[in-house]
């Protein structure tokens, strides 16, 4: 994705654009040759209005009228303390945070923790093999105050990497604040609790206690060329202990619940989730959108895995009836069913059209929940098949969307993202296909 084609705050992280973080903070006289050239770049990018808006926000937050006054603040510790209190108050009102001064500070500092969590998530998952390369500067990691982070951007005592990370952290904090405001407006925490209650009261079998899961395994065989599932059967713990696994075979743990459909008890593996804030921030970045109301449409979700297409249909029918018993009509939106064939058309960057699934959004009880339901076979392809597996998808969407380069630009982190992407895909295939075999020889 080319972030330069979008009019949003992500452009301020673009190291190829006019707002790149250089070796030294911008300190040129207003009518110097360099300043005139810089203004020309902004004009060429049609960024004049965006620049003025952000500049005015900076001046308001720091209570100054020029960038020369910003430099004076860097050495004025007493005034910075006053500005910190003022900054928290202004930002608290902007994001609609209720409470006293301490509660507002705590809430905004939580945005800082979410911003750090975005980087740590990538550091421990997709980019774990390169964790030492992308580790955050200690001083930036330790700071939560928006005013202090903003001043670092203009402070020549800080290295280029630290100043870039301060800017990056501010932008991620801004996204986290927008997400938090959206969650409060939509009452997502309460809706998630209501959704779990609906499942426990009306969907799952009453023969099991709340939270009780039945352990089972999927024993599967896979094509040597594509690693697509060719054969699968459900097995118990004792069967697995007796099984001597061969090359091309997988043993996958699933924890199943039960529901009653078509006059019998049907087993289904279920994972219910509410997207954490850092996942929502990453989704905004991948889509190049600042507004969470536009980009994040899957805050509540359920992944289900049943034995066959017939049982997947039985689960959908059972959901509809359960919603009716709970006093709500259930409407299905954006239905996509490719379990029986066809291609899954997705707008998500990095996703594969070869991933069969039954996907829909269910509107019920004032909630909109994303459901993705698989058969055993399609689920195993979703996690293991070449060019389809979720591990590969995680890598592709971070790199193909441009997020990796935006957050960790080559000019600062010295990483070749094209080479890293291919290396990480090879690593994900090694973990899926070869690692177990070598560890168990």
N, C-alpha and C positions, 0 to 999 in steps of 0.2 A: 504493500500500500504506500502511495506517495502522500505523506502528510503535508507536503508543500502545496498540494492541490486543495487543501481544506483550510477554512478560515477559523482556526481554533487555537487554544493555548498550547497545543502540542508543538506548534511551529517554534515556540521559544526554546525547545529542546533540540531542534534541528541544528547539528553542527556544520551543515553545509549552507545554512541560511544567514541572514543578516544579524541574527541574535545568538550566534555561536558564542560559546564561552572560550575565550582566548587565553593566552599566557598571562595577560594582565587585564584588569577591569577597564572598561571604557573610561578614559579620562581626558579625551581630546577637547581642546577649546571649541566652542560652538561654531565658529566660522573657519575652522582649519580645513585643510585639503582633505584629510582623512574623514572628517565629519561629513563633508559634502559628498564624498564617495559613498559613505555609509547610507546617507539619506537617499542617494540615487538607487542603492540596492533595495531599500524599503519600498521606494516608489515603483521599481520594476516588479516587485512581488505583490503590489497592491496591498501593502500592509500598513499604510499610513494611519488609517482609522484604528486598526487593532493596536498599533503602537501607542497612539494617543490615549486610548482607553486604559491600557495597562499602565502607562506612565502616570496617568492621573490617579489610578488606584494606589500605586506605589507612594506617590506624594501624599495622598490622604492618609494612608496607613502610617507613614512616618512623620506626618505633620510638617512637611517642608514644601518649598516652592521651586526648588531646583536640585539638580544632581550635585551641585557644589555643596549644598547644605547637607546632603546625605553623607558626604565625606566627613563633615564636622561631627556628625552623630557617632561615627565609629570610635572616636576617642573620648566621647562624653558619656561616661558610665552612668552618671546620675540621671541624665535625661533619657537614656535608653531604658532605665527602669520604669520611668513614667510612661514611656511609649509602649512598653510591654503591656502594662495594665490597660492602657487606652486601646491597644491593638486587639487584645482579647475581648474587650467590651464591644468594639466595632464588629469584629468577626462573629461574635456570639449573636448579635442582632441580625447580621446578614444571613446566618444559617438558621435563624429562628429558634435559638436555644434558650429555654427557660431556666431560671435558677439564679442563685447568688453568684458572686464573683468566683468563688472556689469551684462551684459546679461547672461554670462556663469554661474556666481554665482546664479543668479535668476533661471535659468533653472535647475541646479543641486539641489538647495533648493526645487524646485518643486517636484523632485524625493523623497525628504524627506517627503513632504506633502502627496504624493501618498502612501509611506510606512506607514505613520500614518493612512491614510484613510483605508488601508486594515484592520488594527486592529479595527478602529472605526466602520467599516462596520459590522464586526462580533459582535462587542460589542452591536450594536444597532439593529441587526437582529437575526441571528441564536442563538447567545449567550446572548441575551438581559437579560434573567433571571439570568445570572451570570456576569453581567457587573462589579459589584464591585470586583469580583475575578480577572478579567483579565485587570483591569485598568492599563494603562501605568504609569511608574514612571515619575513624573513631570520633573525631570532633563533631562530624555531621550526625552520626548515629546518636550521639548523646544530647543533641539539642532538639527541643520541641517547640520553642517559641517562634512563631512566624516572623516577628520583627527581627530577632537575632539571625534567623536564616536569611532573611532579605538583605540585611546589612552585610553578611558574609559575601554575597554576590559582588558587592562593590568594594570589598576589602582586599587590597593588594598583598596583605600579609599571608593570605590563604592561597594554597596551590590551585592551579587550574582545575584539577580533579575535584577538590573539595568545593570549589565555587560552583562547578557544574552540579555536583550532588546536592548542594543546598538549593539550587534552582529546581532540580528534579524533585526534591522532597516537597518543596512548596507547591508545585503543580499537582503532585500526587495527593497532598493534603487537601487541596482544593477539590479534587474529584471525590475524595473520601467524605468531605463535608457535604457535597451535593448528594451523595448516596445516602448518608445518614439522614439528611433532611427529607429525602424521598421516602426512606423507610419509616420515619415518624409520621409522615403524611398518609402513607398507605397502611400503617399499623401492621407491618409485616411480622413482627414478633408474635403478636396475638393471633394472627392468621395461621402462622406455622403451628402454634399450639392447638388451634381449632382443627387443623388438618390432621394432626396426629390423633386427636380425640375422635374425629370422624372415622379414621381407619380402624382404631381399636374398638369403637362402639358398634360400627355397622358393616365393616368389610371383612375383618379377620374372624376366623373360627373361634367360637366361645369355648371350644374344648382345650385351647391353649391359654396360658396366662399371658398378661400383657408383657411384651418383651421376650417371650419364650420363643426360641428358634430351634429348629431341627437340623442337625449337622448332616450334610451329605456331600458327595463328591461327583464331579463329572469326569469320567474316564473317556478320553477322546483320542482319535487318531487323525493325523494331519498330512495333507499332500506335501511331498518333499519339495515341489517346485514353488508352490504358493503359500504353503502352511495353512491352507483353508481346511476346515474341519470336514472330514469324510465320513466319520462314524463317531457316535457318542452314546454312552449309556450312564444311567444314574447308579451310584454305588454307595454302600454304607462304609463305616469306618473299618470293619473287619475285612471287607472285600479289598479295600485299598491296601491294607497291611499285607495281604497275600499277593498283591499284584507286583510283578517284576516289570518295571517300565522299560520300554524299548525306545530307540531313537524314533522321533516323529510322533511320540505319544505325550499327552499332557494329563496331569491330575489337578483338577481345579476345585477348590473348596467353595461350597455355597451354603448359606444358612437360610433355611426355608421357613416360611409361614404357610398357613393353609386358609382357604376360603371354600365355601360350598357353592358349587356351580354345576348345572346339568344334573342335579340330584345326587352328587357325590362330592367328596372332599378332594380338592385339587391343591397340589403343592406349588408354591411360587417363591422364588428368591426375590427379595425386595430391598432396595436401598433408597431411603427417603432423605432428602437433603434440602437445606436452605443455603443458598450461596453465601459464603463469608464475604465481608467487605473487600478484602484484597482481591478475591476472584472477580468481583464486580468492577473494581478499578481496572483490572487487566482487560476485562471485556470492553470497557469504554475505550481503552487504548487501542485494542485490536480493531474496533469499529471506527476509530477516529472521531468519536462523538463525545461531547462533554455532558450531555443531558442524560441521566440514567433512566428517565421515563421513556426515552426513545430507544436506548440501546439494550437495557436489561429487561427482557420480557420473560425470563425464566427463573425468577427468584425462588419459587417453590417448585420442587421436582420430585419425581418418583421413577426409579429404574426398576423394572420387573423382568424376571426371567422364568418362563414356563416351559413345559416339555415340548409342546407342539403348537402349530398355528391354531388348532381347534381350542386349545386351552387358553391361548392368548385372547381369542375372541370371547371365550367364556368369562375371562377376567374383566374385559371391557363391559360386557353385558351386566356382570355382577356389580361393577362400580356404578353403573347407571341406576340399577335397582336400589342399591344401598343409599345413593344420594336421595332418591325418592322417599325411602323410609326415614331418612334424616330430615325430611321436609323441604327438600330443594330439588328443582329440576337440574339435571346436568347437561350442559350443552357442550358438544365437541367442536373445537375450532382448529383450523390448519391441520387437518388430518392427512397423514402420509402413511400408506401401508405398502411396503415393498417386500414383505416376508414371502409372498408367493411369486415374486419376480418383479422386474422393473428396476429403475434407477431411482435412488433417493436424491432429490434435488435440494441442495443446501446452499445458502448464501454465505455460510461460515467459511472463512479463509482456512485452507488446509484440510478441510473435510473431504472424505471420499464418497463418490456417488455409488460405490460398490458395497456400501454398508446397508444390508437389509434390516429393517426394523418396522415396528408399528409405533408411530409417533403422533401425538395429538396434544392439544391444550384443552383441559377440562375446566369449564366455568361452573362453579357450584358454591353455594353458601357464601357468596360475596368474595370468593377466591378465584384465582386463575392459576391452575397448576399444570406444569408440563409433565406428561407421561411418555416414557420411552419403554416399550415392552419388546422383549426378545424371546425367541425360542432358544433351547439349549444350543443348537447349532449356530444360529446367528450371533448369539452372545459370545461363543468361543471365537468366532471369526472377528468379532468386534474387539476382542482383546489380544488375538494372536496372529491373524492373517496378515501377510505382507501387503504393504501399501494401504492397509485398512485399519490396523490395530490402533487402539487408543493411545498407546505410548508414542507411536509415530505421529499421530494427529496432534498430540500435545506439543511435539517439537515443531511440526510444520506451521501450526497456527501462530506460534510465537515469532518464528523467523519470517514466514511469508507475509505476515501482516505488517512487518517493519518494526514491531515493538522491540525486538532484541537490539537492533541498531539504534533505535531512538533512545532507549534507556542506557545502553552501553556502547556509545559511538566509538568507532575505530580510532579517531584522533585522540581519545583519552584512554581507552582500555586496550588498544592494539590487538583487537580480536578480528579475525577474518570470518564474518558471519556465514558466508557461503560454505567455507570449508568446515566450520563447526557444525552447521546443520547436517551436512552429509555424514560427518563423524558420529554425531549423536544418533542419527537414524541407524547407522551400522551398529552402534552400541546397543540400541534398543532391540535390534534383531538378534544380536548375540545373546542378550539376556533371555529372550524368549525361546530361542531355538537351541542354543549350544551350552549355556552356562550350567544348567541342571545336569546335562549328560556328563560334563567334565568333572563336576563336583561329586557325582555318584558312581564313578567308575571304580 
